[in-house]
Amino acid sequence: MNQTVISTLTGAELLTKVNAMREANATNSEIAHACGYTRDNGNPAFTDFYTALIAAKFPDGIPVEDDAEADAKVIELAESYPMGAIEAFCDYWSTDDLEYFEEAYNGEWESGAEFAKDLVEGCYNCDALNLPYWVTVRIDWEDTWDNLRDDYIELNGYIFSLTW
């Protein structure tokens, strides 16, 4: 029986493949398998995959003070969140604050205005308010985002709450 063997990707090749698959909305399991990180039982080898991904993104090591706890937290978070968001969080705050990442993280957005629109529409059922269409399309979402900047920050396309 012929079996296709996928070589384990590392470095720039790994980053390129992961970025392409994330843009295609692939799951973390699909990405790990496609990059060659599969256990003998067929399950994704997430620990090896995320360790290789971190090594590829930080070839000189994660910028922490030899903190095994922070390293473990980064690996844990990377199973559910984009590495870019984790990096942006650590760059703005620090690895000491990683315990607050999940509370602060509000997703990846094209712009602060797009986040503001989704936030407002999620908090208020605009359809139930029976607002005329011409009112809802006239909302200046960029200005709304500017008003939210006391509570949120955009870092490399990722939105974080400042109130954690």
Backbone as a chain_set.jsonl record, in Angstrom:
{"seq": "MNQTVISTLTGAELLTKVNAMREANATNSEIAHACGYTRDNGNPAFTDFYTALIAAKFPDGIPVEDDAEADAKVIELAESYPMGAIEAFCDYWSTDDLEYFEEAYNGEWESGAEFAKDLVEGCYNCDALNLPYWVTVRIDWEDTWDNLRDDYIELNGYIFSLTW", "coords": {"N": [[0.845, -1.169, 0.0], [0.673, 2.135, -0.946], [1.745, 5.011, 0.713], [1.37, 8.383, 1.366], [3.93, 10.448, 2.353], [4.358, 13.181, 4.328], [6.657, 15.68, 4.572], [8.079, 17.139, 7.491], [7.541, 20.438, 8.027], [9.549, 23.329, 8.626], [10.851, 26.447, 9.918], [10.971, 29.146, 7.559], [9.471, 27.921, 5.526], [7.475, 26.615, 6.985], [6.157, 28.812, 8.189], [5.177, 30.128, 5.894], [3.402, 28.212, 4.825], [1.584, 27.91, 6.982], [0.535, 30.536, 7.192], [-0.712, 30.782, 4.665], [-2.64, 28.753, 4.836], [-4.132, 29.611, 7.015], [-5.257, 31.914, 5.978], [-6.959, 30.714, 4.227], [-8.806, 29.804, 5.944], [-8.38, 27.363, 7.281], [-8.506, 24.744, 9.738], [-6.774, 24.441, 12.909], [-5.973, 21.811, 13.282], [-6.011, 20.801, 10.634], [-4.001, 22.38, 9.546], [-1.743, 21.639, 11.083], [-1.513, 18.915, 10.333], [-1.088, 19.201, 7.527], [1.354, 20.38, 7.547], [2.966, 18.386, 8.333], [2.9, 17.48, 10.948], [1.936, 15.055, 12.56], [0.795, 12.548, 14.679], [1.547, 9.058, 15.346], [-0.89, 7.823, 15.748], [-2.56, 9.244, 14.15], [-3.585, 11.635, 15.059], [-3.22, 15.225, 15.416], [0.059, 16.487, 16.059], [0.28, 18.606, 18.162], [1.925, 19.867, 20.144], [4.573, 19.561, 19.16], [4.187, 20.835, 16.717], [3.455, 23.529, 17.433], [5.696, 24.223, 18.874], [7.636, 24.168, 16.849], [6.552, 26.172, 15.255], [6.77, 28.422, 16.9], [9.551, 28.478, 17.112], [10.141, 29.062, 14.466], [9.012, 31.593, 14.165], [10.354, 33.005, 16.083], [13.372, 32.932, 15.733], [15.598, 33.479, 17.274], [14.763, 32.811, 19.723], [12.003, 33.085, 22.031], [11.253, 36.295, 23.132], [11.752, 36.372, 26.132], [12.61, 36.237, 29.602], [14.105, 33.69, 29.956], [11.875, 32.162, 30.8], [10.147, 29.557, 31.61], [7.492, 29.133, 32.268], [6.14, 31.197, 30.919], [6.793, 30.461, 28.301], [5.402, 28.033, 28.136], [2.79, 28.989, 28.411], [2.541, 30.536, 26.086], [2.67, 28.496, 24.157], [0.378, 27.065, 24.864], [-1.65, 29.038, 24.406], [-1.28, 29.384, 21.672], [-2.51, 27.236, 20.548], [-5.123, 27.937, 20.215], [-5.295, 30.554, 19.385], [-4.184, 33.117, 17.051], [-0.684, 33.281, 16.345], [0.337, 35.773, 15.709], [-1.306, 37.522, 17.112], [-0.675, 36.875, 19.737], [2.017, 37.574, 19.781], [1.775, 40.357, 19.271], [0.417, 41.148, 21.564], [2.315, 40.508, 23.574], [4.387, 42.184, 22.776], [3.281, 44.71, 23.222], [2.341, 44.697, 25.901], [3.571, 42.536, 28.071], [5.277, 39.363, 28.457], [4.757, 38.641, 30.998], [2.146, 39.291, 31.376], [0.59, 37.451, 30.085], [-1.389, 35.83, 31.182], [-3.667, 37.314, 31.035], [-4.331, 37.475, 28.428], [-6.487, 36.104, 27.04], [-8.73, 37.347, 28.108], [-8.354, 39.933, 27.238], [-8.211, 39.781, 24.444], [-9.917, 40.459, 21.434], [-10.257, 39.596, 18.871], [-9.448, 39.489, 15.301], [-9.339, 42.092, 12.991], [-10.188, 43.965, 10.04], [-10.107, 46.666, 10.359], [-10.248, 49.227, 12.904], [-12.673, 50.509, 12.765], [-14.332, 48.569, 11.594], [-14.38, 46.702, 13.666], [-15.664, 48.304, 15.624], [-18.209, 48.633, 14.481], [-19.159, 45.962, 14.462], [-19.093, 45.442, 17.205], [-20.988, 47.306, 18.232], [-23.289, 46.526, 16.813], [-23.501, 43.97, 17.838], [-24.084, 44.442, 20.493], [-26.43, 45.892, 20.442], [-29.51, 45.321, 19.025], [-29.915, 46.367, 16.082], [-31.836, 46.061, 14.092], [-34.139, 45.496, 15.564], [-34.569, 47.899, 16.768], [-35.845, 49.3, 14.902], [-34.709, 51.235, 13.239], [-34.46, 53.483, 10.557], [-33.107, 52.498, 7.405], [-31.465, 54.417, 6.185], [-30.475, 55.766, 8.355], [-28.817, 53.934, 9.689], [-26.824, 53.437, 7.79], [-25.507, 55.784, 7.751], [-23.938, 56.032, 9.944], [-20.893, 56.918, 11.346], [-18.419, 54.875, 11.448], [-15.693, 54.944, 11.835], [-15.361, 57.199, 13.426], [-16.782, 56.275, 15.599], [-15.089, 54.187, 16.369], [-12.913, 55.76, 17.168], [-13.993, 56.827, 19.485], [-14.046, 54.589, 21.062], [-11.455, 54.101, 21.755], [-10.486, 54.577, 24.298], [-10.944, 52.309, 25.654], [-10.146, 50.17, 24.087], [-7.555, 48.786, 21.967], [-5.859, 48.675, 18.854], [-3.658, 46.41, 17.508], [-1.547, 45.568, 15.09], [-3.715, 44.702, 13.518], [-5.143, 43.196, 15.298], [-7.512, 43.32, 17.896], [-7.568, 44.504, 21.175], [-8.824, 44.595, 24.48], [-8.433, 47.21, 26.782], [-9.096, 47.104, 29.355], [-8.564, 45.002, 31.317]], "CA": [[0.0, 0.0, 0.0], [1.437, 3.37, -1.001], [1.303, 5.988, 1.69], [2.017, 9.665, 1.137], [4.638, 10.936, 3.52], [4.506, 14.634, 4.306], [7.825, 16.059, 5.366], [7.787, 18.097, 8.541], [8.003, 21.771, 7.649], [10.131, 24.165, 9.679], [11.346, 27.747, 9.48], [10.197, 29.985, 6.641], [8.498, 27.073, 4.837], [6.368, 26.406, 7.914], [5.417, 30.07, 8.312], [4.477, 30.379, 4.634], [2.291, 27.255, 4.733], [0.612, 28.24, 8.025], [-0.144, 31.775, 6.811], [-1.59, 30.505, 3.527], [-3.775, 27.939, 5.276], [-4.989, 30.435, 7.879], [-6.023, 32.78, 5.074], [-7.987, 29.855, 3.637], [-9.664, 29.406, 7.07], [-8.161, 25.974, 7.687], [-8.466, 24.544, 11.183], [-5.432, 24.174, 13.437], [-5.677, 20.395, 13.014], [-5.679, 20.675, 9.213], [-2.711, 23.024, 9.333], [-0.707, 20.782, 11.675], [-1.353, 17.74, 9.465], [-0.525, 19.605, 6.235], [2.763, 20.747, 7.769], [3.7, 17.169, 8.673], [2.908, 17.247, 12.392], [0.913, 14.059, 12.82], [1.245, 11.44, 15.528], [1.354, 7.718, 14.785], [-2.306, 7.463, 15.828], [-3.304, 10.078, 13.215], [-3.943, 12.917, 15.654], [-2.192, 16.263, 15.223], [1.113, 16.591, 17.077], [0.219, 20.042, 18.42], [3.075, 20.379, 20.897], [5.689, 19.672, 18.224], [3.82, 21.833, 15.713], [3.55, 24.883, 17.974], [7.106, 24.455, 19.222], [8.299, 24.505, 15.584], [6.022, 27.461, 14.816], [7.412, 29.443, 17.737], [10.963, 28.539, 16.699], [10.195, 29.73, 13.164], [8.692, 33.009, 14.349], [11.366, 33.595, 16.964], [14.577, 32.115, 15.548], [16.536, 33.755, 18.364], [14.075, 32.477, 20.964], [10.953, 33.997, 22.466], [11.879, 37.354, 23.928], [11.416, 36.32, 27.554], [13.764, 36.061, 30.473], [14.193, 32.262, 30.259], [10.7, 31.912, 31.617], [9.499, 28.342, 31.117], [6.048, 29.304, 32.453], [5.673, 32.02, 29.799], [6.91, 29.634, 27.102], [4.295, 27.081, 28.17], [1.555, 29.743, 28.188], [2.521, 30.866, 24.662], [2.328, 27.263, 23.438], [-1.029, 26.793, 25.158], [-2.475, 30.02, 23.7], [-1.116, 29.204, 20.225], [-3.418, 26.183, 20.093], [-6.446, 28.502, 19.95], [-5.218, 31.938, 18.922], [-3.09, 33.372, 16.095], [0.604, 33.683, 16.927], [0.492, 37.216, 15.53], [-2.006, 38.197, 18.212], [0.109, 36.64, 20.953], [3.209, 38.413, 19.646], [1.38, 41.76, 19.424], [0.102, 41.33, 22.988], [3.575, 40.503, 24.331], [5.152, 43.384, 22.415], [2.666, 45.896, 23.813], [2.393, 44.538, 27.341], [4.752, 41.696, 28.286], [4.951, 37.957, 28.669], [4.245, 38.532, 32.368], [0.708, 39.547, 31.343], [-0.077, 36.463, 29.232], [-2.574, 35.266, 31.831], [-4.798, 38.181, 30.71], [-4.499, 37.51, 26.978], [-7.824, 35.693, 26.604], [-9.68, 38.375, 28.536], [-8.119, 41.151, 26.461], [-8.285, 39.558, 22.992], [-11.229, 40.639, 20.819], [-10.272, 39.129, 17.5], [-8.678, 40.127, 14.228], [-10.257, 42.923, 12.21], [-9.61, 44.752, 8.954], [-9.908, 48.027, 10.859], [-10.939, 49.536, 14.151], [-14.051, 50.857, 12.416], [-15.054, 47.312, 11.406], [-14.606, 46.177, 15.014], [-16.666, 49.155, 16.276], [-19.516, 48.309, 13.906], [-19.555, 44.653, 14.954], [-19.342, 45.572, 18.644], [-22.263, 48.005, 18.436], [-24.382, 45.687, 16.325], [-23.619, 42.836, 18.738], [-24.665, 44.895, 21.758], [-27.76, 46.443, 20.196], [-30.157, 44.742, 17.857], [-30.298, 47.536, 15.283], [-33.086, 45.769, 13.388], [-35.24, 45.581, 16.528], [-34.785, 49.313, 17.083], [-36.605, 49.84, 13.773], [-34.066, 52.416, 12.685], [-34.494, 53.487, 9.092], [-31.866, 52.099, 6.757], [-30.624, 55.578, 5.921], [-29.805, 56.156, 9.601], [-27.753, 52.975, 10.005], [-25.709, 53.544, 6.852], [-24.869, 57.084, 7.94], [-23.102, 55.998, 11.142], [-19.459, 57.045, 11.066], [-17.808, 53.835, 12.266], [-14.334, 55.38, 12.187], [-15.539, 58.088, 14.575], [-17.191, 55.4, 16.704], [-13.849, 53.541, 16.807], [-12.142, 56.769, 17.913], [-14.604, 56.936, 20.816], [-13.774, 53.35, 21.804], [-10.015, 53.972, 21.989], [-10.16, 54.6, 25.727], [-11.145, 50.964, 26.174], [-9.605, 49.171, 23.17], [-6.401, 49.161, 21.159], [-5.617, 47.837, 17.69], [-2.242, 46.088, 17.36], [-1.311, 44.722, 13.915], [-4.977, 44.12, 13.061], [-5.786, 42.491, 16.408], [-8.121, 44.257, 18.833], [-7.462, 44.105, 22.572], [-9.418, 45.448, 25.498], [-7.466, 47.797, 27.706], [-9.667, 47.043, 30.692], [-8.489, 43.676, 31.902]], "C": [[0.891, 1.232, 0.0], [0.855, 4.37, -0.021], [2.088, 7.274, 1.433], [2.657, 10.134, 2.437], [4.83, 12.436, 3.356], [5.699, 14.985, 5.171], [7.416, 17.13, 6.372], [8.395, 19.439, 8.164], [8.548, 22.512, 8.864], [10.481, 25.521, 9.063], [10.391, 28.491, 8.575], [9.139, 29.182, 5.892], [7.26, 26.856, 5.705], [5.52, 27.668, 8.013], [4.595, 30.362, 7.061], [3.24, 29.492, 4.521], [1.193, 27.603, 5.745], [-0.163, 29.496, 7.641], [-1.12, 31.553, 5.671], [-2.83, 29.731, 3.969], [-4.695, 28.714, 6.21], [-5.831, 31.391, 7.047], [-7.152, 32.009, 4.418], [-8.929, 29.305, 4.701], [-9.564, 27.934, 7.435], [-8.134, 25.891, 9.217], [-7.02, 24.296, 11.621], [-5.029, 22.721, 13.186], [-5.273, 20.19, 11.561], [-4.293, 21.25, 8.928], [-1.584, 22.141, 9.864], [-0.447, 19.565, 10.795], [-0.658, 18.115, 8.158], [0.951, 19.974, 6.349], [3.594, 19.563, 8.241], [3.736, 16.836, 10.152], [1.724, 16.359, 12.764], [1.512, 12.94, 13.651], [0.965, 10.114, 14.83], [-0.117, 7.312, 14.783], [-3.185, 8.325, 14.92], [-3.738, 11.426, 13.761], [-2.849, 13.945, 15.394], [-1.193, 16.264, 16.378], [1.259, 18.075, 17.413], [1.442, 20.582, 19.152], [4.275, 20.564, 19.977], [5.431, 20.764, 17.186], [4.005, 23.254, 16.253], [4.975, 25.213, 18.426], [7.882, 24.86, 17.959], [7.839, 25.868, 15.079], [6.647, 28.608, 15.611], [8.873, 29.594, 17.346], [11.108, 29.257, 15.356], [9.942, 31.23, 13.298], [9.733, 33.729, 15.181], [12.656, 32.788, 16.84], [15.631, 32.333, 16.633], [15.924, 33.447, 19.728], [13.014, 33.51, 21.293], [11.583, 35.044, 23.36], [11.363, 37.376, 25.37], [12.693, 36.053, 28.327], [13.866, 34.605, 30.919], [13.065, 31.827, 31.189], [9.93, 30.721, 31.041], [7.982, 28.449, 31.236], [5.457, 30.128, 31.309], [5.733, 31.232, 28.5], [5.726, 28.667, 27.016], [2.972, 27.783, 27.883], [1.429, 30.135, 26.721], [2.107, 29.641, 23.859], [0.856, 26.919, 23.642], [-1.946, 27.74, 24.377], [-2.438, 29.805, 22.189], [-2.003, 28.089, 19.68], [-4.776, 26.747, 19.692], [-6.426, 29.888, 19.323], [-4.072, 32.12, 17.938], [-1.815, 33.811, 16.807], [0.825, 35.18, 16.796], [-0.167, 37.998, 16.644], [-1.221, 38.056, 19.511], [1.357, 37.509, 20.937], [2.874, 39.883, 19.88], [1.099, 42.069, 20.892], [1.386, 41.439, 23.81], [4.429, 41.732, 24.024], [4.604, 44.624, 23.113], [2.709, 45.855, 25.341], [3.675, 43.763, 27.655], [4.313, 40.252, 28.46], [4.436, 37.737, 30.091], [2.722, 38.678, 32.409], [-0.075, 38.516, 30.543], [-1.319, 35.846, 29.87], [-3.83, 36.076, 31.504], [-5.111, 38.205, 29.211], [-5.937, 37.208, 26.56], [-8.89, 36.708, 26.974], [-9.565, 39.621, 27.65], [-8.407, 40.975, 24.97], [-9.719, 39.654, 22.48], [-11.247, 40.305, 19.338], [-9.42, 39.939, 16.547], [-9.658, 40.851, 13.314], [-9.507, 43.663, 11.118], [-9.295, 46.168, 9.426], [-10.616, 48.173, 12.197], [-12.398, 49.86, 13.89], [-14.903, 49.598, 12.231], [-15.359, 46.669, 12.759], [-15.711, 46.962, 15.711], [-18.068, 48.812, 15.781], [-20.02, 46.971, 14.448], [-19.894, 44.701, 16.445], [-20.705, 46.208, 18.907], [-23.423, 47.135, 17.984], [-24.58, 44.451, 17.194], [-24.275, 43.202, 20.069], [-26.106, 45.36, 21.603], [-28.322, 45.808, 18.937], [-30.711, 45.891, 17.03], [-31.589, 47.302, 14.524], [-34.282, 45.932, 14.318], [-35.541, 47.025, 16.916], [-35.604, 50.009, 16.006], [-36.031, 51.145, 13.249], [-34.174, 52.364, 11.162], [-33.112, 53.14, 8.535], [-30.931, 53.284, 6.58], [-29.93, 56.088, 7.175], [-28.617, 55.231, 9.857], [-26.581, 53.077, 9.048], [-24.958, 54.857, 7.004], [-23.976, 57.114, 9.188], [-21.641, 56.043, 10.731], [-18.729, 56.071, 11.989], [-16.378, 54.179, 12.652], [-14.386, 56.304, 13.405], [-15.953, 57.279, 15.809], [-15.967, 54.68, 17.263], [-13.012, 54.52, 17.628], [-12.686, 56.933, 19.327], [-14.336, 55.708, 21.682], [-12.314, 53.216, 22.223], [-9.601, 54.111, 23.453], [-10.211, 53.196, 26.322], [-10.522, 49.857, 25.333], [-8.387, 49.72, 22.433], [-6.287, 48.172, 20.011], [-4.114, 47.665, 17.552], [-2.089, 45.109, 16.203], [-2.581, 44.025, 13.426], [-5.721, 43.337, 14.126], [-6.303, 43.54, 17.395], [-8.041, 43.658, 20.238], [-8.177, 45.11, 23.451], [-8.32, 45.97, 26.389], [-7.922, 47.654, 29.156], [-9.717, 45.62, 31.236], [-7.769, 43.791, 33.196]], "O": [[1.769, 1.363, 0.852], [-0.359, 4.552, 0.066], [3.311, 7.252, 1.299], [2.007, 10.205, 3.48], [5.395, 12.898, 2.365], [5.752, 14.636, 6.35], [6.51, 17.924, 6.117], [9.609, 19.562, 8.003], [8.065, 22.341, 9.983], [10.414, 25.706, 7.848], [9.177, 28.482, 8.777], [8.041, 29.68, 5.644], [6.133, 26.907, 5.213], [4.293, 27.598, 7.929], [3.447, 30.794, 7.157], [2.161, 29.964, 4.164], [0.01, 27.593, 5.405], [-1.389, 29.523, 7.753], [-2.235, 32.074, 5.699], [-3.94, 30.023, 3.525], [-5.907, 28.5, 6.203], [-6.989, 31.65, 7.376], [-8.189, 32.583, 4.088], [-9.758, 28.442, 4.411], [-10.55, 27.325, 7.851], [-7.781, 26.856, 9.895], [-6.158, 23.98, 10.802], [-3.864, 22.44, 12.908], [-4.303, 19.486, 11.28], [-3.515, 20.678, 8.164], [-0.588, 21.919, 9.177], [0.706, 19.219, 10.539], [0.264, 17.422, 7.728], [1.7, 19.892, 5.376], [4.784, 19.708, 8.519], [4.526, 15.99, 10.572], [0.676, 16.827, 13.21], [2.602, 12.448, 13.36], [0.232, 10.063, 13.843], [-0.55, 6.547, 13.921], [-4.406, 8.169, 14.908], [-4.212, 12.275, 13.005], [-1.692, 13.587, 15.178], [-1.567, 16.063, 17.533], [2.226, 18.721, 17.01], [1.941, 21.654, 18.809], [4.925, 21.61, 20.008], [6.333, 21.519, 16.823], [4.639, 24.087, 15.606], [5.397, 26.367, 18.359], [8.69, 25.787, 17.998], [8.637, 26.634, 14.538], [7.006, 29.64, 15.046], [9.381, 30.712, 17.259], [12.082, 29.975, 15.135], [10.583, 32.037, 12.625], [9.965, 34.925, 15.003], [13.0, 32.036, 17.752], [16.462, 31.459, 16.877], [16.499, 33.783, 20.763], [13.111, 34.667, 20.886], [12.365, 34.713, 24.251], [10.633, 38.283, 25.768], [13.721, 35.688, 27.758], [13.733, 34.305, 32.105], [13.294, 31.205, 32.227], [9.155, 30.871, 30.096], [7.259, 27.913, 30.396], [4.393, 29.794, 30.789], [4.819, 31.324, 27.681], [5.124, 28.504, 25.954], [2.121, 27.231, 27.185], [0.334, 30.079, 26.161], [1.269, 29.749, 22.963], [0.17, 26.528, 22.698], [-2.91, 27.294, 23.755], [-3.439, 30.015, 21.503], [-2.221, 28.01, 18.471], [-5.505, 26.122, 18.921], [-7.437, 30.343, 18.789], [-3.096, 31.37, 17.975], [-1.854, 34.606, 17.746], [1.432, 35.795, 17.672], [0.353, 39.026, 17.077], [-1.116, 39.004, 20.289], [1.717, 38.11, 21.949], [3.593, 40.58, 20.597], [1.491, 43.119, 21.401], [1.531, 42.34, 24.636], [5.111, 42.256, 24.904], [5.368, 45.487, 23.545], [3.062, 46.838, 25.992], [4.768, 44.311, 27.508], [3.124, 39.961, 28.593], [3.752, 36.748, 30.355], [2.081, 38.241, 33.365], [-1.277, 38.68, 30.338], [-2.211, 35.386, 29.157], [-4.942, 35.579, 31.677], [-6.047, 38.879, 28.78], [-6.537, 37.975, 25.807], [-9.85, 36.905, 26.228], [-10.564, 40.276, 27.354], [-8.808, 41.93, 24.304], [-10.623, 39.015, 23.018], [-12.17, 40.7, 18.626], [-8.773, 40.918, 16.918], [-10.678, 40.291, 12.913], [-8.319, 43.954, 11.262], [-8.343, 46.792, 8.957], [-11.461, 47.359, 12.57], [-13.266, 49.526, 14.696], [-16.057, 49.56, 12.657], [-16.456, 46.155, 12.976], [-16.6, 46.369, 16.322], [-19.004, 48.713, 16.575], [-21.179, 46.861, 14.848], [-20.858, 44.08, 16.892], [-21.485, 45.701, 19.714], [-24.426, 47.016, 18.687], [-25.692, 43.932, 17.286], [-24.938, 42.374, 20.693], [-26.908, 45.235, 22.529], [-27.658, 45.773, 17.901], [-31.838, 46.337, 17.247], [-32.365, 48.236, 14.326], [-35.322, 46.446, 13.908], [-36.653, 47.334, 17.346], [-36.008, 51.16, 16.168], [-36.771, 52.05, 12.862], [-33.997, 51.305, 10.559], [-32.086, 53.459, 9.137], [-29.727, 53.162, 6.804], [-28.909, 56.769, 7.082], [-27.531, 55.696, 10.203], [-25.444, 52.828, 9.449], [-23.877, 55.019, 6.438], [-23.328, 58.126, 9.454], [-21.21, 55.285, 9.862], [-18.453, 56.381, 13.148], [-15.901, 53.741, 13.699], [-13.553, 56.2, 14.305], [-15.522, 57.571, 16.925], [-15.812, 54.567, 18.479], [-12.465, 54.15, 18.667], [-11.92, 57.156, 20.265], [-14.396, 55.79, 22.909], [-11.973, 52.302, 22.975], [-8.466, 53.788, 23.802], [-9.602, 52.926, 27.357], [-10.381, 48.728, 25.803], [-8.209, 50.93, 22.293], [-6.578, 46.986, 20.165], [-3.375, 48.647, 17.487], [-2.463, 43.943, 16.325], [-2.525, 42.883, 12.97], [-6.829, 42.86, 13.877], [-5.619, 44.52, 17.691], [-8.385, 42.498, 20.469], [-8.142, 46.315, 23.203], [-7.379, 45.247, 26.715], [-7.204, 48.044, 30.077], [-10.784, 45.106, 31.571], [-7.577, 42.79, 33.886]]}, "num_chains": 1, "name": "protein.A"}
